[in-house]
């Protein structure tokens, strides 16, 4: 960026800051779109523009905002701007190497499906209202969702976490869908509360899966998931069925301290239950295969 270009950027950036401080919602929206145009035209200034948009979303809100006042429309515009430039399917608009700092932000009906976030994705203590969609989202660096409240359903199917995926202390008030999600590194759900149904079917967990102290208050499905580095379920509680599966002679999930109650109608699926006190640790092996079709 040339000296004159830098001065022009600084001037326009300051103007956007002033617009975001307006008491009129349309002016604040104008400030956001001004930042978007600046970031699109000045790649070296994108970090500052994205940082300011994220800072706006981190500002505290009242219940009236979530219910749908003018400020909600401003925040939805901020979310749309970020999402539009995080989808690599549109290379002319895609902003690579973006970091999102949305710690403590209030986010409504956020849809990051198909997005790619190359930098850190920081959502600790955020509050997600309405359905949250992260289907197929690719997180290139650590993704932190610790102590987050997900007030409605959360869809994270086929998401890819290339570094750590951290969800410790979060509360999923609705259903949580992690089907076919890939965790290339450590994933942590320590103390996480799943108040609705949870689904990890077909997920690929290449690093340690830490679910210690997690509380599943309804059903959870682990069928078809692969735990390449094992799982820690110490202190984990299941109020409903916890479905697991097996291929050939091994259950896909049965760590020490747990055993599987085999489904009487299908020997290759069952429910994960605590091992009885005083009994030997159950071997993670299947009974001899029979000639019936396990899918029948």
Phi and psi in degrees as GROMACS dihedral restraints (atoms count N, CA, C in turn):
[ dihedral_restraints ]
;  ai    aj    ak    al  type     phi  dphi    fc
    3     4     5     6     1   -69.2    20    10
    4     5     6     7     1   167.2    20    10
    6     7     8     9     1   -60.1    20    10
    7     8     9    10     1   -44.4    20    10
    9    10    11    12     1   -66.2    20    10
   10    11    12    13     1   -38.8    20    10
   12    13    14    15     1   -64.5    20    10
   13    14    15    16     1   -37.7    20    10
   15    16    17    18     1   -65.3    20    10
   16    17    18    19     1   -39.9    20    10
   18    19    20    21     1   -66.1    20    10
   19    20    21    22     1   -39.6    20    10
   21    22    23    24     1   -64.5    20    10
   22    23    24    25     1   -42.8    20    10
   24    25    26    27     1   -59.8    20    10
   25    26    27    28     1   -46.8    20    10
   27    28    29    30     1   -60.5    20    10
   28    29    30    31     1   -40.4    20    10
   30    31    32    33     1   -65.6    20    10
   31    32    33    34     1   -45.9    20    10
   33    34    35    36     1   -69.4    20    10
   34    35    36    37     1   -34.6    20    10
   36    37    38    39     1   -64.4    20    10
   37    38    39    40     1   -44.3    20    10
   39    40    41    42     1   -62.5    20    10
   40    41    42    43     1   -38.2    20    10
   42    43    44    45     1   -63.1    20    10
   43    44    45    46     1   -40.1    20    10
   45    46    47    48     1   -65.4    20    10
   46    47    48    49     1   -39.3    20    10
   48    49    50    51     1   -59.2    20    10
   49    50    51    52     1   -44.2    20    10
   51    52    53    54     1   -64.9    20    10
   52    53    54    55     1   -37.9    20    10
   54    55    56    57     1   -65.8    20    10
   55    56    57    58     1   -37.9    20    10
   57    58    59    60     1   -66.6    20    10
   58    59    60    61     1   -20.1    20    10
   60    61    62    63     1   -90.1    20    10
   61    62    63    64     1     3.2    20    10
   63    64    65    66     1   -69.8    20    10
   64    65    66    67     1   153.8    20    10
   66    67    68    69     1   -88.1    20    10
   67    68    69    70     1     3.8    20    10
   69    70    71    72     1  -107.6    20    10
   70    71    72    73     1   124.4    20    10
   72    73    74    75     1   -58.3    20    10
   73    74    75    76     1   -44.5    20    10
   75    76    77    78     1   -60.4    20    10
   76    77    78    79     1   -34.0    20    10
   78    79    80    81     1   -68.3    20    10
   79    80    81    82     1   -39.9    20    10
   81    82    83    84     1   -64.5    20    10
   82    83    84    85     1   -40.3    20    10
   84    85    86    87     1   -61.2    20    10
   85    86    87    88     1   -42.4    20    10
   87    88    89    90     1   -59.4    20    10
   88    89    90    91     1   -38.3    20    10
   90    91    92    93     1   -63.4    20    10
   91    92    93    94     1   -39.0    20    10
   93    94    95    96     1   -65.0    20    10
   94    95    96    97     1   -45.4    20    10
   96    97    98    99     1   -70.4    20    10
   97    98    99   100     1   -27.2    20    10
   99   100   101   102     1   -64.2    20    10
  100   101   102   103     1   -41.1    20    10
  102   103   104   105     1   -63.4    20    10
  103   104   105   106     1   -40.5    20    10
  105   106   107   108     1   -59.8    20    10
  106   107   108   109     1   -47.0    20    10
  108   109   110   111     1   -63.4    20    10
  109   110   111   112     1   -39.3    20    10
  111   112   113   114     1   -61.3    20    10
  112   113   114   115     1   -47.1    20    10
  114   115   116   117     1   -65.7    20    10
  115   116   117   118     1   -35.3    20    10
  117   118   119   120     1   -68.5    20    10
  118   119   120   121     1   -39.5    20    10
  120   121   122   123     1   -84.6    20    10
  121   122   123   124     1   -20.6    20    10
  123   124   125   126     1  -128.8    20    10
  124   125   126   127     1    83.2    20    10
  126   127   128   129     1   -52.9    20    10
  127   128   129   130     1   -34.0    20    10
  129   130   131   132     1   -71.6    20    10
  130   131   132   133     1   -14.5    20    10
  132   133   134   135     1  -100.2    20    10
  133   134   135   136     1     4.3    20    10
  135   136   137   138     1   -64.9    20    10
  136   137   138   139     1   -39.9    20    10
  138   139   140   141     1   -57.7    20    10
  139   140   141   142     1   -42.2    20    10
  141   142   143   144     1   -67.6    20    10
  142   143   144   145     1   -40.9    20    10
  144   145   146   147     1   -66.9    20    10
  145   146   147   148     1   -45.8    20    10
  147   148   149   150     1   -63.8    20    10
  148   149   150   151     1   -39.8    20    10
  150   151   152   153     1   -60.5    20    10
  151   152   153   154     1   -38.5    20    10
  153   154   155   156     1   -71.2    20    10
  154   155   156   157     1   -38.5    20    10
  156   157   158   159     1   -62.9    20    10
  157   158   159   160     1   -44.2    20    10
  159   160   161   162     1   -63.3    20    10
  160   161   162   163     1   -40.1    20    10
  162   163   164   165     1   -61.4    20    10
  163   164   165   166     1   -37.9    20    10
  165   166   167   168     1   -62.4    20    10
  166   167   168   169     1   -43.1    20    10
  168   169   170   171     1   -69.8    20    10
  169   170   171   172     1   -19.9    20    10
  171   172   173   174     1   -82.4    20    10
  172   173   174   175     1   -11.0    20    10
  174   175   176   177     1   -65.3    20    10
  175   176   177   178     1   142.1    20    10
  177   178   179   180     1   -64.3    20    10
  178   179   180   181     1   149.7    20    10
  180   181   182   183     1  -130.0    20    10
  181   182   183   184     1   165.0    20    10
  183   184   185   186     1   -98.8    20    10
  184   185   186   187     1   169.2    20    10
  186   187   188   189     1   -62.1    20    10
  187   188   189   190     1   -28.8    20    10
  189   190   191   192     1   -63.1    20    10
  190   191   192   193     1   -31.9    20    10
  192   193   194   195     1   -64.3    20    10
  193   194   195   196     1   -47.9    20    10
  195   196   197   198     1   -63.5    20    10
  196   197   198   199     1   -33.3    20    10
  198   199   200   201     1   -71.1    20    10
  199   200   201   202     1   -20.7    20    10
  201   202   203   204     1   121.6    20    10
  202   203   204   205     1    41.9    20    10
  204   205   206   207     1   -89.1    20    10
  205   206   207   208     1  -172.5    20    10
  207   208   209   210     1   -60.4    20    10
  208   209   210   211     1   -34.2    20    10
  210   211   212   213     1   -63.5    20    10
  211   212   213   214     1   -31.1    20    10
  213   214   215   216     1   -60.0    20    10
  214   215   216   217     1   -40.8    20    10
  216   217   218   219     1   -64.5    20    10
  217   218   219   220     1   -33.9    20    10
  219   220   221   222     1   -65.8    20    10
  220   221   222   223     1   -44.8    20    10
  222   223   224   225     1   -67.5    20    10
  223   224   225   226     1   -37.4    20    10
  225   226   227   228     1   -64.3    20    10
  226   227   228   229     1   -36.3    20    10
  228   229   230   231     1   -63.9    20    10
  229   230   231   232     1   -41.2    20    10
  231   232   233   234     1   -61.8    20    10
  232   233   234   235     1   -43.4    20    10
  234   235   236   237     1   -62.9    20    10
  235   236   237   238     1   -44.2    20    10
  237   238   239   240     1   -61.2    20    10
  238   239   240   241     1   -38.5    20    10
  240   241   242   243     1   -62.3    20    10
  241   242   243   244     1   -47.3    20    10
  243   244   245   246     1   -62.0    20    10
  244   245   246   247     1   -47.4    20    10
  246   247   248   249     1   -61.9    20    10
  247   248   249   250     1   -42.1    20    10
  249   250   251   252     1   -60.3    20    10
  250   251   252   253     1   -28.2    20    10
  252   253   254   255     1  -104.6    20    10
  253   254   255   256     1    12.4    20    10
  255   256   257   258     1  -114.7    20    10
  256   257   258   259     1     9.3    20    10
  258   259   260   261     1  -103.7    20    10
  259   260   261   262     1   107.4    20    10
  261   262   263   264     1   -67.1    20    10
  262   263   264   265     1   -11.0    20    10
  264   265   266   267     1   -62.4    20    10
  265   266   267   268     1   -21.0    20    10
  267   268   269   270     1  -114.0    20    10
  268   269   270   271     1    84.5    20    10
  270   271   272   273     1   -62.8    20    10
  271   272   273   274     1   -25.0    20    10
  273   274   275   276     1   -70.7    20    10
  274   275   276   277     1   -26.2    20    10
  276   277   278   279     1  -107.0    20    10
  277   278   279   280     1   -11.2    20    10
  279   280   281   282     1   -69.6    20    10
  280   281   282   283     1   136.1    20    10
  282   283   284   285     1  -108.2    20    10
  283   284   285   286     1    98.0    20    10
  285   286   287   288     1   -70.8    20    10
  286   287   288   289     1   162.5    20    10
  288   289   290   291     1    62.8    20    10
  289   290   291   292     1    24.9    20    10
  291   292   293   294     1   -79.1    20    10
  292   293   294   295     1   136.9    20    10
  294   295   296   297     1  -108.5    20    10
  295   296   297   298     1   136.6    20    10
  297   298   299   300     1  -112.6    20    10
  298   299   300   301     1   121.9    20    10
  300   301   302   303     1  -113.0    20    10
  301   302   303   304     1    92.1    20    10
  303   304   305   306     1  -116.9    20    10
  304   305   306   307     1    35.2    20    10
  306   307   308   309     1   -66.1    20    10
  307   308   309   310     1   124.9    20    10
  309   310   311   312     1    77.4    20    10
  310   311   312   313     1     7.7    20    10
  312   313   314   315     1   -74.9    20    10
  313   314   315   316     1   155.1    20    10
  315   316   317   318     1  -103.4    20    10
  316   317   318   319     1   118.4    20    10
  318   319   320   321     1  -123.8    20    10
  319   320   321   322     1   137.0    20    10
  321   322   323   324     1  -123.6    20    10
  322   323   324   325     1   124.0    20    10
  324   325   326   327     1    51.2    20    10
  325   326   327   328     1    43.5    20    10
  327   328   329   330     1   -70.7    20    10
  328   329   330   331     1   131.8    20    10
  330   331   332   333     1  -128.7    20    10
  331   332   333   334     1    97.7    20    10
  333   334   335   336     1  -101.2    20    10
  334   335   336   337     1    20.0    20    10
  336   337   338   339     1   -58.8    20    10
  337   338   339   340     1   134.1    20    10
  339   340   341   342     1    76.2    20    10
  340   341   342   343     1     6.1    20    10
  342   343   344   345     1   -87.3    20    10
  343   344   345   346     1   161.8    20    10
  345   346   347   348     1  -132.3    20    10
  346   347   348   349     1   120.1    20    10
  348   349   350   351     1  -111.4    20    10
  349   350   351   352     1   106.1    20    10
  351   352   353   354     1   -76.9    20    10
  352   353   354   355     1   -34.3    20    10
  354   355   356   357     1   -90.3    20    10
  355   356   357   358     1  -169.6    20    10
  357   358   359   360     1   -59.3    20    10
  358   359   360   361     1   142.2    20    10
  360   361   362   363     1  -118.5    20    10
  361   362   363   364     1   101.6    20    10
  363   364   365   366     1  -109.9    20    10
  364   365   366   367     1   110.8    20    10
  366   367   368   369     1  -123.7    20    10
  367   368   369   370     1    14.2    20    10
  369   370   371   372     1   -52.1    20    10
  370   371   372   373     1   135.5    20    10
  372   373   374   375     1    65.2    20    10
  373   374   375   376     1    12.0    20    10
  375   376   377   378     1   -71.7    20    10
  376   377   378   379     1   161.3    20    10
  378   379   380   381     1  -123.4    20    10
  379   380   381   382     1   120.3    20    10
  381   382   383   384     1  -103.3    20    10
  382   383   384   385     1   114.6    20    10
  384   385   386   387     1  -103.0    20    10
  385   386   387   388     1   145.2    20    10
  387   388   389   390     1    73.3    20    10
  388   389   390   391     1   176.5    20    10
  390   391   392   393     1   -64.2    20    10
  391   392   393   394     1   138.1    20    10
  393   394   395   396     1  -115.3    20    10
  394   395   396   397     1   128.1    20    10
  396   397   398   399     1  -121.6    20    10
  397   398   399   400     1   118.4    20    10
  399   400   401   402     1  -126.8    20    10
  400   401   402   403     1    38.9    20    10
  402   403   404   405     1   -67.7    20    10
  403   404   405   406     1   123.8    20    10
  405   406   407   408     1    70.2    20    10
  406   407   408   409     1    11.4    20    10
  408   409   410   411     1   -68.6    20    10
  409   410   411   412     1   137.2    20    10
  411   412   413   414     1  -109.5    20    10
  412   413   414   415     1   121.7    20    10
  414   415   416   417     1  -105.6    20    10
  415   416   417   418     1   110.4    20    10
  417   418   419   420     1   -80.2    20    10
  418   419   420   421     1   -23.3    20    10
  420   421   422   423     1  -123.2    20    10
  421   422   423   424     1  -171.4    20    10
  423   424   425   426     1   -57.0    20    10
  424   425   426   427     1   139.5    20    10
  426   427   428   429     1  -119.8    20    10
  427   428   429   430     1   117.8    20    10
  429   430   431   432     1  -114.2    20    10
  430   431   432   433     1   117.3    20    10
  432   433   434   435     1  -124.4    20    10
  433   434   435   436     1    41.7    20    10
  435   436   437   438     1   -77.9    20    10
  436   437   438   439     1   140.3    20    10
  438   439   440   441     1    56.8    20    10
  439   440   441   442     1    36.2    20    10
  441   442   443   444     1   -92.2    20    10
  442   443   444   445     1   143.9    20    10
  444   445   446   447     1  -103.0    20    10
  445   446   447   448     1   117.9    20    10
  447   448   449   450     1  -104.2    20    10
  448   449   450   451     1    99.6    20    10
  450   451   452   453     1   -80.0    20    10
  451   452   453   454     1   -13.0    20    10
  453   454   455   456     1  -132.7    20    10
  454   455   456   457     1  -161.6    20    10
  456   457   458   459     1   -69.4    20    10
  457   458   459   460     1   148.4    20    10
  459   460   461   462     1  -126.3    20    10
  460   461   462   463     1   121.8    20    10
  462   463   464   465     1  -110.2    20    10
  463   464   465   466     1   113.3    20    10
  465   466   467   468     1  -123.8    20    10
  466   467   468   469     1    26.5    20    10
  468   469   470   471     1   -60.6    20    10
  469   470   471   472     1   140.1    20    10
  471   472   473   474     1    61.4    20    10
  472   473   474   475     1    14.2    20    10
  474   475   476   477     1   -67.0    20    10
  475   476   477   478     1   154.2    20    10
  477   478   479   480     1  -124.9    20    10
  478   479   480   481     1   120.9    20    10
  480   481   482   483     1  -108.0    20    10
  481   482   483   484     1   102.4    20    10
  483   484   485   486     1   -79.0    20    10
  484   485   486   487     1   -20.3    20    10
  486   487   488   489     1  -119.5    20    10
  487   488   489   490     1  -142.3    20    10
  489   490   491   492     1   -77.7    20    10
  490   491   492   493     1   143.3    20    10
  492   493   494   495     1  -116.1    20    10
  493   494   495   496     1   110.3    20    10
  495   496   497   498     1  -114.6    20    10
  496   497   498   499     1   115.7    20    10
  498   499   500   501     1  -124.3    20    10
  499   500   501   502     1    17.7    20    10
  501   502   503   504     1   -55.3    20    10
  502   503   504   505     1   135.8    20    10
  504   505   506   507     1    72.9    20    10
  505   506   507   508     1     8.5    20    10
  507   508   509   510     1   -79.1    20    10
  508   509   510   511     1   160.9    20    10
  510   511   512   513     1  -127.1    20    10
  511   512   513   514     1   117.0    20    10
  513   514   515   516     1   -95.0    20    10
  514   515   516   517     1   102.9    20    10
  516   517   518   519     1   -75.3    20    10
  517   518   519   520     1   -27.1    20    10
  519   520   521   522     1  -106.4    20    10
  520   521   522   523     1  -158.9    20    10
  522   523   524   525     1   -76.3    20    10
  523   524   525   526     1   150.9    20    10
  525   526   527   528     1  -125.8    20    10
  526   527   528   529     1   120.3    20    10
  528   529   530   531     1  -114.7    20    10
  529   530   531   532     1   113.8    20    10
  531   532   533   534     1  -119.5    20    10
  532   533   534   535     1    26.5    20    10
  534   535   536   537     1   -60.3    20    10
  535   536   537   538     1   129.8    20    10
  537   538   539   540     1    61.7    20    10
  538   539   540   541     1    18.2    20    10
  540   541   542   543     1   -73.7    20    10
  541   542   543   544     1   145.6    20    10
  543   544   545   546     1  -111.4    20    10
  544   545   546   547     1   123.6    20    10
  546   547   548   549     1  -110.6    20    10
  547   548   549   550     1   104.2    20    10
  549   550   551   552     1   -77.8    20    10
  550   551   552   553     1   -15.5    20    10
  552   553   554   555     1  -133.6    20    10
  553   554   555   556     1  -160.0    20    10
  555   556   557   558     1   -63.8    20    10
  556   557   558   559     1   137.0    20    10
  558   559   560   561     1  -121.5    20    10
  559   560   561   562     1   137.5    20    10
  561   562   563   564     1  -129.0    20    10
  562   563   564   565     1   123.7    20    10
  564   565   566   567     1  -125.9    20    10
  565   566   567   568     1    31.8    20    10
  567   568   569   570     1   -60.1    20    10
  568   569   570   571     1   125.0    20    10
  570   571   572   573     1    70.5    20    10
  571   572   573   574     1     9.3    20    10
  573   574   575   576     1   -72.2    20    10
  574   575   576   577     1   141.4    20    10
  576   577   578   579     1  -107.9    20    10
  577   578   579   580     1   123.5    20    10
  579   580   581   582     1  -107.3    20    10
  580   581   582   583     1    96.4    20    10
  582   583   584   585     1   -77.7    20    10
  583   584   585   586     1   -26.3    20    10
  585   586   587   588     1  -102.5    20    10
  586   587   588   589     1  -165.6    20    10
  588   589   590   591     1   -71.0    20    10
  589   590   591   592     1   150.1    20    10
  591   592   593   594     1  -129.2    20    10
  592   593   594   595     1   142.8    20    10
  594   595   596   597     1  -137.7    20    10
  595   596   597   598     1   119.6    20    10
  597   598   599   600     1  -118.6    20    10
  598   599   600   601     1    18.9    20    10
  600   601   602   603     1   -57.5    20    10
  601   602   603   604     1   131.4    20    10
  603   604   605   606     1    73.3    20    10
  604   605   606   607     1     7.1    20    10
  606   607   608   609     1   -71.5    20    10
  607   608   609   610     1   152.0    20    10
  609   610   611   612     1  -115.6    20    10
  610   611   612   613     1   111.4    20    10
  612   613   614   615     1  -113.3    20    10
  613   614   615   616     1    98.2    20    10
  615   616   617   618     1   -84.6    20    10
  616   617   618   619     1   -25.1    20    10
  618   619   620   621     1  -103.4    20    10
  619   620   621   622     1  -179.2    20    10
  621   622   623   624     1   -58.7    20    10
  622   623   624   625     1   137.5    20    10
  624   625   626   627     1  -106.2    20    10
  625   626   627   628     1   110.4    20    10
  627   628   629   630     1  -103.3    20    10
  628   629   630   631     1   104.0    20    10
  630   631   632   633     1  -115.4    20    10
  631   632   633   634     1    21.3    20    10
  633   634   635   636     1   -61.8    20    10
  634   635   636   637     1   127.9    20    10
  636   637   638   639     1    77.9    20    10
  637   638   639   640     1     2.6    20    10
  639   640   641   642     1   -69.7    20    10
  640   641   642   643     1   147.7    20    10
  642   643   644   645     1  -121.0    20    10
  643   644   645   646     1   115.7    20    10
  645   646   647   648     1  -102.6    20    10
  646   647   648   649     1   107.2    20    10
  648   649   650   651     1   -89.5    20    10
  649   650   651   652     1   -10.1    20    10
  651   652   653   654     1  -131.3    20    10
  652   653   654   655     1  -151.4    20    10
  654   655   656   657     1   -77.8    20    10
  655   656   657   658     1   155.1    20    10
  657   658   659   660     1  -140.5    20    10
  658   659   660   661     1   139.1    20    10
  660   661   662   663     1  -117.1    20    10
  661   662   663   664     1   123.9    20    10
  663   664   665   666     1  -113.3    20    10
  664   665   666   667     1    11.5    20    10
  666   667   668   669     1   -61.4    20    10
  667   668   669   670     1   131.4    20    10
  669   670   671   672     1    79.3    20    10
  670   671   672   673     1    -3.0    20    10
  672   673   674   675     1   -76.4    20    10
  673   674   675   676     1   148.5    20    10
  675   676   677   678     1  -116.1    20    10
  676   677   678   679     1   124.8    20    10
  678   679   680   681     1  -109.5    20    10
  679   680   681   682     1    90.1    20    10
  681   682   683   684     1   -71.3    20    10
  682   683   684   685     1   -27.6    20    10
  684   685   686   687     1  -118.3    20    10
  685   686   687   688     1    19.3    20    10
  687   688   689   690     1    81.6    20    10
  688   689   690   691     1   175.3    20    10
  690   691   692   693     1  -142.0    20    10
  691   692   693   694     1   145.0    20    10
  693   694   695   696     1  -107.8    20    10
  694   695   696   697     1   112.9    20    10
  696   697   698   699     1  -113.4    20    10
  697   698   699   700     1    21.2    20    10
  699   700   701   702     1   -58.1    20    10
  700   701   702   703     1   126.7    20    10
  702   703   704   705     1    73.8    20    10
  703   704   705   706     1     6.3    20    10
  705   706   707   708     1   -75.4    20    10
  706   707   708   709     1   142.0    20    10
  708   709   710   711     1  -125.7    20    10
  709   710   711   712     1   140.9    20    10
  711   712   713   714     1  -122.8    20    10
  712   713   714   715     1   113.0    20    10
  714   715   716   717     1   -83.8    20    10
  715   716   717   718     1   -21.1    20    10
  717   718   719   720     1  -122.1    20    10
  718   719   720   721     1  -171.7    20    10
  720   721   722   723     1   -66.0    20    10
  721   722   723   724     1   143.4    20    10
  723   724   725   726     1  -119.8    20    10
  724   725   726   727     1    96.1    20    10
  726   727   728   729     1   -84.9    20    10
  727   728   729   730     1   129.4    20    10
  729   730   731   732     1  -126.3    20    10
  730   731   732   733     1   170.4    20    10
  732   733   734   735     1  -140.1    20    10
  733   734   735   736     1   170.9    20    10
  735   736   737   738     1  -141.4    20    10
  736   737   738   739     1   152.8    20    10
  738   739   740   741     1  -122.5    20    10
  739   740   741   742     1   125.0    20    10
  741   742   743   744     1    57.2    20    10
  742   743   744   745     1  -108.3    20    10
  744   745   746   747     1  -110.8    20    10
  745   746   747   748     1    14.2    20    10
  747   748   749   750     1  -135.1    20    10
  748   749   750   751     1   140.3    20    10
  750   751   752   753     1   -77.4    20    10
  751   752   753   754     1   143.4    20    10
  753   754   755   756     1   -71.8    20    10
  754   755   756   757     1   -22.3    20    10
  756   757   758   759     1  -148.4    20    10
  757   758   759   760     1   112.8    20    10
  759   760   761   762     1  -162.4    20    10
  760   761   762   763     1    73.6    20    10
  762   763   764   765     1   -73.6    20    10
  763   764   765   766     1   169.1    20    10
  765   766   767   768     1   -54.3    20    10
  766   767   768   769     1   139.3    20    10
  768   769   770   771     1    92.8    20    10
  769   770   771   772     1    -0.2    20    10
  771   772   773   774     1  -131.7    20    10
  772   773   774   775     1   157.4    20    10
  774   775   776   777     1  -143.3    20    10
  775   776   777   778     1   171.0    20    10
  777   778   779   780     1  -115.6    20    10
  778   779   780   781     1   127.6    20    10
  780   781   782   783     1   -89.0    20    10
  781   782   783   784     1   108.7    20    10
  783   784   785   786     1   -70.5    20    10
  784   785   786   787     1   137.4    20    10
  786   787   788   789     1   -65.3    20    10
  787   788   789   790     1   126.4    20    10
  789   790   791   792     1   -65.8    20    10
  790   791   792   793     1   -20.2    20    10
  792   793   794   795     1   -99.0    20    10
  793   794   795   796     1    -7.9    20    10
  795   796   797   798     1  -156.3    20    10
  796   797   798   799     1   103.7    20    10
  798   799   800   801     1   -67.8    20    10
  799   800   801   802     1   -12.5    20    10
  801   802   803   804     1   -97.1    20    10
  802   803   804   805     1    10.0    20    10
  804   805   806   807     1  -134.1    20    10
  805   806   807   808     1   159.8    20    10
  807   808   809   810     1  -171.3    20    10
  808   809   810   811     1  -177.7    20    10
  810   811   812   813     1  -109.4    20    10
  811   812   813   814     1   134.8    20    10
  813   814   815   816     1   -78.8    20    10
  814   815   816   817     1   126.8    20    10
  816   817   818   819     1  -137.7    20    10
  817   818   819   820     1   155.0    20    10
  819   820   821   822     1   -62.1    20    10
  820   821   822   823     1   141.2    20    10
  822   823   824   825     1   -66.5    20    10
  823   824   825   826     1   142.8    20    10
  825   826   827   828     1   -65.5    20    10
  826   827   828   829     1   139.6    20    10
  828   829   830   831     1   -61.5    20    10
  829   830   831   832     1   137.7    20    10
  831   832   833   834     1    85.5    20    10
  832   833   834   835     1    -1.9    20    10
  834   835   836   837     1   -99.8    20    10
  835   836   837   838     1   159.4    20    10
  837   838   839   840     1   -69.4    20    10
  838   839   840   841     1   153.0    20    10
  840   841   842   843     1   -61.0    20    10
  841   842   843   844     1   130.9    20    10
  843   844   845   846     1   -69.6    20    10
  844   845   846   847     1   136.2    20    10
  846   847   848   849     1   -72.0    20    10
  847   848   849   850     1   142.7    20    10
  849   850   851   852     1   -85.2    20    10
  850   851   852   853     1    62.2    20    10
  852   853   854   855     1  -130.4    20    10
  853   854   855   856     1   155.6    20    10
  855   856   857   858     1   -97.0    20    10
  856   857   858   859     1   160.6    20    10
  858   859   860   861     1   -71.4    20    10
  859   860   861   862     1   161.7    20    10
  861   862   863   864     1   -53.9    20    10
  862   863   864   865     1   138.2    20    10
  864   865   866   867     1   -66.9    20    10
  865   866   867   868     1   142.8    20    10
  867   868   869   870     1  -104.9    20    10
  868   869   870   871     1  -174.4    20    10
  870   871   872   873     1   -97.2    20    10
  871   872   873   874     1     3.9    20    10
  873   874   875   876     1   -82.5    20    10
  874   875   876   877     1   155.4    20    10
  876   877   878   879     1   -75.2    20    10
  877   878   879   880     1   117.1    20    10
  879   880   881   882     1   -64.8    20    10
  880   881   882   883     1   -15.9    20    10
  882   883   884   885     1   -93.5    20    10
  883   884   885   886     1    -3.7    20    10
